[in-house]
Amino acid sequence: MPINDQANDRYNPPGNLSDDFEEFKFSELEVDELFWQTNQPGDNIPWRKVNQTQALNIKAQTTHNFNTSTIVWQKT
């Protein structure tokens, strides 16, 4: 039988200032879309897809090659 604990049975959603990320493969993104390499807050650098195999590091302004099956994250 379930136990009813009203003092501890509260829904505690994340705060409205927290970032929500959704997982994608690099090949699923459209050109010019922003993405991140992790879904962890902190030193998470944004990237912009420039073509089917490359992306621009927004902070350093350098272009890097990406595998099309690489998992990337977008803010929702």
BELGI-V635294 format. One record per backbone hydrogen bond with DSSP energy under -0.5 kcal/mol. NH is the residue of the N-H (numbers start at 1). CO is the residue of the C=O. Records with the same first field share a line. If there is no record, write none. Layout:
BEGIN
NH = CO ; CO
END
This chain:
BEGIN
5 = 3
6 = 4
8 = 5
9 = 5
10 = 8
12 = 10
13 = 11
18 = 15
21 = 19
22 = 74
24 = 72
26 = 70
27 = 68
28 = 25
29 = 25 ; 26
32 = 49
33 = 30
35 = 47
36 = 73
37 = 45
44 = 42
45 = 43
47 = 35
48 = 56
49 = 33
50 = 54
51 = 54
55 = 64
56 = 48
57 = 55 ; 62
58 = 46 ; 56
59 = 46
61 = 57
62 = 57
64 = 55
66 = 53
70 = 67
72 = 24
73 = 36
74 = 22
76 = 20
END
